Amino acid sequence: FPVTIYTAGGSTTITKSLTVSNQTNRFLLVGVTFSDGVTIDSVKFATVKATQIIRSSLSSFNTGCEFWGLTAPSVSTANIVVYASATNWMGMFASVWSGVDQTTPVDSTGKDLDNAGDGIVSTTFGSDTTHQVVDICTNDDVVTWAHSSPQVTIMYWAPNMSTGMSRKLGSTTTTMTNTATPSNRYLNKVTVALKAALQ
């Protein structure tokens, strides 16, 4: 199971120390959640800049989320730093994966929004069983998130907003669905499918 950390704060930066061990074909995946009005300028590990993979944000939702990735992060203990354009609430998940394709680590992406509707956000992806599919969800108030097997929770945190990261275990299922209670909230979700063996 990937090493995962989480932190949050209300500033233009958030920082968290992460230890990357000497694993084969490493990939650092960073999920960032944020309040409306924030642009994530960059994400760095050990001063090396990650690449933005996908973003989902609408002003009417008051929330946003995105994924950043870094291939072959250095074997070290160093800070992950998220830099934002304005002071506002941000949360960060970071997970280190091994056995990831180093040329094309991300095979596909997806995003979904729910504008105070049925409380469901869902994304689809390919059926390749070597994919490790990871998502991050957030919303404008505290909710309880649920999902069905074989999707499992990596980490969950609920301050003024609820936010969490989960993954699909090796499965040919091509849909990843998250349900929030209560359902009348503004929900946001992004998904990445990593080319990685099951951990």
VEXGUZA-300583 format. One record per residue (C-alpha): residue number from 1; residue in three letters; x, y, z. Coordinates in steps of 0.02 Angstrom, whole numbers, plus 50000, padded with zeros to 5 digits. Layout:
N
+-----+--------+-------+-------+-------+
| num | residu |    c1 |    c2 |    c3 |
+-----+--------+-------+-------+-------+
| NUM |    ALA |     X |     Y |     Z |
...
+-----+--------+-------+-------+-------+
***
This chain:
199
+-----+--------+-------+-------+-------+
| num | residu |    c1 |    c2 |    c3 |
+-----+--------+-------+-------+-------+
|   1 |    PHE | 50000 | 50000 | 50000 |
|   2 |    PRO | 50072 | 50171 | 49956 |
|   3 |    VAL | 50145 | 50284 | 50091 |
|   4 |    THR | 50021 | 50427 | 50110 |
|   5 |    ILE | 50025 | 50590 | 50208 |
|   6 |    TYR | 49902 | 50732 | 50231 |
|   7 |    THR | 49906 | 50913 | 50289 |
|   8 |    ALA | 49799 | 51070 | 50274 |
|   9 |    GLY | 49805 | 51254 | 50311 |
|  10 |    GLY | 49744 | 51428 | 50270 |
|  11 |    SER | 49890 | 51516 | 50188 |
|  12 |    THR | 49975 | 51539 | 50021 |
|  13 |    THR | 50082 | 51385 | 50056 |
|  14 |    ILE | 50062 | 51219 | 50145 |
|  15 |    THR | 50210 | 51108 | 50187 |
|  16 |    LYS | 50230 | 50928 | 50242 |
|  17 |    SER | 50383 | 50817 | 50263 |
|  18 |    LEU | 50384 | 50654 | 50163 |
|  19 |    THR | 50507 | 50509 | 50161 |
|  20 |    VAL | 50533 | 50424 | 49993 |
|  21 |    SER | 50615 | 50253 | 50006 |
|  22 |    ASN | 50720 | 50169 | 49872 |
|  23 |    GLN | 50582 | 50081 | 49775 |
|  24 |    THR | 50586 | 50033 | 49592 |
|  25 |    ASN | 50499 | 50148 | 49467 |
|  26 |    ARG | 50438 | 50276 | 49593 |
|  27 |    PHE | 50300 | 50403 | 49565 |
|  28 |    LEU | 50242 | 50540 | 49682 |
|  29 |    LEU | 50057 | 50583 | 49667 |
|  30 |    VAL | 49997 | 50741 | 49754 |
|  31 |    GLY | 49813 | 50784 | 49770 |
|  32 |    VAL | 49768 | 50963 | 49817 |
|  33 |    THR | 49597 | 51025 | 49873 |
|  34 |    PHE | 49559 | 51209 | 49893 |
|  35 |    SER | 49428 | 51344 | 49920 |
|  36 |    ASP | 49361 | 51449 | 49778 |
|  37 |    GLY | 49472 | 51590 | 49718 |
|  38 |    VAL | 49635 | 51492 | 49734 |
|  39 |    THR | 49751 | 51447 | 49591 |
|  40 |    ILE | 49886 | 51320 | 49632 |
|  41 |    ASP | 50044 | 51395 | 49559 |
|  42 |    SER | 50160 | 51247 | 49590 |
|  43 |    VAL | 50194 | 51092 | 49693 |
|  44 |    LYS | 50373 | 51045 | 49738 |
|  45 |    PHE | 50461 | 50900 | 49823 |
|  46 |    ALA | 50640 | 50930 | 49879 |
|  47 |    THR | 50631 | 51092 | 49775 |
|  48 |    VAL | 50591 | 50992 | 49615 |
|  49 |    LYS | 50431 | 51049 | 49531 |
|  50 |    ALA | 50293 | 50923 | 49497 |
|  51 |    THR | 50182 | 50927 | 49342 |
|  52 |    GLN | 49997 | 50968 | 49351 |
|  53 |    ILE | 49895 | 50819 | 49290 |
|  54 |    ILE | 49713 | 50875 | 49303 |
|  55 |    ARG | 49609 | 51013 | 49385 |
|  56 |    SER | 49423 | 51031 | 49422 |
|  57 |    SER | 49354 | 51195 | 49489 |
|  58 |    LEU | 49202 | 51305 | 49466 |
|  59 |    SER | 49171 | 51469 | 49558 |
|  60 |    SER | 48992 | 51421 | 49594 |
|  61 |    PHE | 49051 | 51266 | 49686 |
|  62 |    ASN | 49166 | 51359 | 49807 |
|  63 |    THR | 49288 | 51212 | 49799 |
|  64 |    GLY | 49415 | 51136 | 49683 |
|  65 |    CYS | 49537 | 50992 | 49672 |
|  66 |    GLU | 49681 | 50937 | 49564 |
|  67 |    PHE | 49820 | 50808 | 49547 |
|  68 |    TRP | 50006 | 50840 | 49523 |
|  69 |    GLY | 50138 | 50708 | 49487 |
|  70 |    LEU | 50326 | 50685 | 49494 |
|  71 |    THR | 50415 | 50539 | 49411 |
|  72 |    ALA | 50565 | 50464 | 49503 |
|  73 |    PRO | 50565 | 50577 | 49656 |
|  74 |    SER | 50731 | 50578 | 49747 |
|  75 |    VAL | 50761 | 50448 | 49884 |
|  76 |    SER | 50759 | 50566 | 50031 |
|  77 |    THR | 50662 | 50646 | 50171 |
|  78 |    ALA | 50609 | 50818 | 50111 |
|  79 |    ASN | 50464 | 50940 | 50110 |
|  80 |    ILE | 50319 | 50941 | 49990 |
|  81 |    VAL | 50266 | 51122 | 49969 |
|  82 |    VAL | 50106 | 51182 | 49884 |
|  83 |    TYR | 50111 | 51363 | 49824 |
|  84 |    ALA | 49946 | 51454 | 49795 |
|  85 |    SER | 49899 | 51621 | 49718 |
|  86 |    ALA | 49799 | 51682 | 49868 |
|  87 |    THR | 49773 | 51648 | 50052 |
|  88 |    ASN | 49631 | 51525 | 50076 |
|  89 |    TRP | 49596 | 51350 | 50140 |
|  90 |    MET | 49697 | 51210 | 50057 |
|  91 |    GLY | 49721 | 51025 | 50090 |
|  92 |    MET | 49855 | 50910 | 50019 |
|  93 |    PHE | 49869 | 50722 | 50002 |
|  94 |    ALA | 50032 | 50645 | 49944 |
|  95 |    SER | 50062 | 50462 | 49904 |
|  96 |    VAL | 50218 | 50373 | 49841 |
|  97 |    TRP | 50190 | 50229 | 49719 |
|  98 |    SER | 50312 | 50098 | 49653 |
|  99 |    GLY | 50310 | 49994 | 49495 |
| 100 |    VAL | 50243 | 50141 | 49393 |
| 101 |    ASP | 50281 | 50163 | 49207 |
| 102 |    GLN | 50415 | 50297 | 49203 |
| 103 |    THR | 50380 | 50354 | 49024 |
| 104 |    THR | 50191 | 50370 | 49034 |
| 105 |    PRO | 50145 | 50356 | 49219 |
| 106 |    VAL | 49967 | 50422 | 49197 |
| 107 |    ASP | 49862 | 50326 | 49072 |
| 108 |    SER | 49699 | 50423 | 49090 |
| 109 |    THR | 49611 | 50556 | 49194 |
| 110 |    GLY | 49434 | 50605 | 49236 |
| 111 |    LYS | 49334 | 50735 | 49332 |
| 112 |    ASP | 49156 | 50764 | 49388 |
| 113 |    LEU | 49052 | 50897 | 49476 |
| 114 |    ASP | 48887 | 50890 | 49567 |
| 115 |    ASN | 48800 | 51058 | 49587 |
| 116 |    ALA | 48697 | 51020 | 49744 |
| 117 |    GLY | 48609 | 50879 | 49652 |
| 118 |    ASP | 48605 | 50693 | 49689 |
| 119 |    GLY | 48763 | 50689 | 49794 |
| 120 |    ILE | 48856 | 50577 | 49671 |
| 121 |    VAL | 49017 | 50606 | 49576 |
| 122 |    SER | 49078 | 50472 | 49455 |
| 123 |    THR | 49220 | 50448 | 49331 |
| 124 |    THR | 49264 | 50312 | 49205 |
| 125 |    PHE | 49430 | 50241 | 49147 |
| 126 |    GLY | 49505 | 50095 | 49050 |
| 127 |    SER | 49486 | 49913 | 49104 |
| 128 |    ASP | 49672 | 49872 | 49108 |
| 129 |    THR | 49698 | 49778 | 49272 |
| 130 |    THR | 49874 | 49849 | 49291 |
| 131 |    HIS | 49798 | 50021 | 49321 |
| 132 |    GLN | 49796 | 50090 | 49498 |
| 133 |    VAL | 49654 | 50215 | 49496 |
| 134 |    VAL | 49659 | 50353 | 49627 |
| 135 |    ASP | 49535 | 50493 | 49658 |
| 136 |    ILE | 49517 | 50643 | 49771 |
| 137 |    CYS | 49350 | 50720 | 49820 |
| 138 |    THR | 49304 | 50880 | 49908 |
| 139 |    ASN | 49150 | 50986 | 49944 |
| 140 |    ASP | 49091 | 51150 | 50020 |
| 141 |    ASP | 49041 | 51081 | 50191 |
| 142 |    VAL | 49061 | 50927 | 50299 |
| 143 |    VAL | 48985 | 50770 | 50224 |
| 144 |    THR | 49008 | 50584 | 50243 |
| 145 |    TRP | 49084 | 50502 | 50088 |
| 146 |    ALA | 49044 | 50323 | 50037 |
| 147 |    HIS | 49098 | 50210 | 49894 |
| 148 |    SER | 49078 | 50028 | 49847 |
| 149 |    SER | 49203 | 49884 | 49841 |
| 150 |    PRO | 49335 | 49861 | 49773 |
| 151 |    GLN | 49364 | 50047 | 49801 |
| 152 |    VAL | 49452 | 50081 | 49967 |
| 153 |    THR | 49490 | 50238 | 50067 |
| 154 |    ILE | 49671 | 50292 | 50075 |
| 155 |    MET | 49640 | 50441 | 50189 |
| 156 |    TYR | 49496 | 50551 | 50245 |
| 157 |    TRP | 49489 | 50717 | 50335 |
| 158 |    ALA | 49344 | 50831 | 50381 |
| 159 |    PRO | 49373 | 51006 | 50451 |
| 160 |    ASN | 49264 | 51144 | 50379 |
| 161 |    MET | 49263 | 51042 | 50218 |
| 162 |    SER | 49263 | 50855 | 50192 |
| 163 |    THR | 49398 | 50789 | 50080 |
| 164 |    GLY | 49472 | 50618 | 50047 |
| 165 |    MET | 49576 | 50509 | 49933 |
| 166 |    SER | 49530 | 50332 | 49882 |
| 167 |    ARG | 49587 | 50200 | 49758 |
| 168 |    LYS | 49521 | 50055 | 49654 |
| 169 |    LEU | 49604 | 49890 | 49687 |
| 170 |    GLY | 49653 | 49789 | 49533 |
| 171 |    SER | 49487 | 49773 | 49445 |
| 172 |    THR | 49415 | 49779 | 49271 |
| 173 |    THR | 49273 | 49891 | 49335 |
| 174 |    THR | 49279 | 50050 | 49232 |
| 175 |    THR | 49179 | 50166 | 49345 |
| 176 |    MET | 49231 | 50248 | 49509 |
| 177 |    THR | 49084 | 50323 | 49604 |
| 178 |    ASN | 49081 | 50422 | 49766 |
| 179 |    THR | 48921 | 50466 | 49859 |
| 180 |    ALA | 48904 | 50607 | 49986 |
| 181 |    THR | 48780 | 50625 | 50130 |
| 182 |    PRO | 48693 | 50746 | 50141 |
| 183 |    SER | 48673 | 50755 | 49953 |
| 184 |    ASN | 48633 | 50942 | 49938 |
| 185 |    ARG | 48814 | 50997 | 49938 |
| 186 |    TYR | 48932 | 51057 | 49801 |
| 187 |    LEU | 49045 | 50910 | 49759 |
| 188 |    ASN | 49205 | 50903 | 49659 |
| 189 |    LYS | 49314 | 50756 | 49606 |
| 190 |    VAL | 49466 | 50715 | 49499 |
| 191 |    THR | 49533 | 50542 | 49454 |
| 192 |    VAL | 49696 | 50475 | 49384 |
| 193 |    ALA | 49736 | 50300 | 49320 |
| 194 |    LEU | 49918 | 50259 | 49353 |
| 195 |    LYS | 50010 | 50127 | 49252 |
| 196 |    ALA | 50061 | 50028 | 49405 |
| 197 |    ALA | 50054 | 49851 | 49470 |
| 198 |    LEU | 49941 | 49809 | 49617 |
| 199 |    GLN | 50018 | 49854 | 49785 |
+-----+--------+-------+-------+-------+
***
